[in-house]
Amino acid sequence: LEPKEEFEHSSLAVDVMRPRRGDPALAVLTQDSMTIGEVETLVESTHYSGFPVVVSQESQRLVGFVLRRDLLISIDNARKRQDGIVSASLVVFTEHCPAQPPEAPPPLRLRGIVDLSPFTVTDHTPMDITVDIFRKLGLRQCLVTHNGRLLGIITKKDILKHMAQIANRDPDSILFN
Ligand code: ADP
C-alpha cells in the first residue's frame, strides 16, 4: 500500500467492505452453538482466509477472528487425536463450555486459535484513516461494525481494488454520476 496514494474523503469503510448489497451474507462462526460438521460445511463452502466469531447469529456481537488455516488444522488434529470428537461435537470458542445433555459427545475447545482483539472500524470511518491503520499495523483484514454489531470485513486486497477503481475513474463520470 503506497503512502502516496490518497483517498477522496467521501469514501467510507461501508463503501469498501464486503458483503456488498446482493452478495451472500458474511460467513461467521458462532461462539458456542455450531457443531464440527456445521463448521466444516461453512469453511468448505467458501474460500475465505478467515471467519469472524460472533456471540450468536441474532446478536452479531463480535468475539474474535479465526484463520481458516488454523481452524482446519485444529479440527483435523482433534479428529485424529482427541477421544470422542465427532461431527456432532460442539465447537466452543468461549472460555467455558455451555451445558450439554449427558449423552452429547465431548466438545472441541478452540479458544486458543481465536484472535480476541481483531482490528475493527465503524461503518462511517473514512477510508483514508482505515488505509493508514492498515499500513501502520500491517493488517491483512479488518472488521466493520455498526453500534457494536458486526457488519462486514475489509481485506488488504479489497483496499487495493478500491484504490485501482479510484485511479481509473474518468473525471467526467465523477461529475455526471
Ligand atoms: P483476499 O481479499 O485477500 O482474497 P479472502 O479470500 O479472505 O481474502 O477474501 C475474499 C473476498 O471475500 C474479499 O472481498 C473479502 O472482503 C471477502 N471475505 C473475506 N472473509 C469473508 C467472510 N468470512 N464472509 C464473507 N466475505 C468475506
Residues whose N, C-alpha, C, O or C-beta is under 5 A from the ligand:
A	BS01	ADP	R18 A25 L26 A27 H47 Y48 S49 G50 F51 P52 I153 I154 T155 K157 D158
